[in-house]
Amino acid sequence: MSINVNSKIKPFKTQAYKQGKFIEVSEQDVLGSWAVFFFYPADFTFVCPTELGDVADHYEELRRMDVEVYSVSTDTHFVHKAWHDTSDTIGKIQYTMLGDASGAITNNFGVMREGMGLADRATFIVDPDGIVQSVEITAEGIGRNAKELLRKIKAAQYVAAHPGEVCPAKWEEGELTLAPSLDLVGKI
């Protein structure tokens, strides 16, 4: 069972690694600000560190946008710490790395690879009410792009702040939006 757009995230509680400390994180900690759940198959792999490092490079901008990042794999918080301590790319991560050894969070989001115990490469943008606003799932060999993630978050935040407006394809912050109406039908 997967979580789709407009679904509320399910309750969870887990151990995590963040900025040199082990912490406990639950869905209650997520509520109240925007969040990104960034699922990946496993620590100490190949495409995963490139993606996590890309998000780390944009973390300050995400925080300025009131977005917290939660990377998630089925590794433990201990493995996250070991990876953080041994990889220059992962060592620059300041966001929360959720341990999900039981697979509960990965299963709650519906991105567990059946029979493998590994998460799919999946991204969920969640609003301050815990409602999923965007879902992206890619195949194993296809890495994600943090700049596109930022663009999607900006669009989601804009739409949330401006009811009645929508962001067209390739919309960038500051560009024109659309106000759907009968008058626009067939004119775009």
Disulfide bonds with the S-S distance in Angstrom:
none
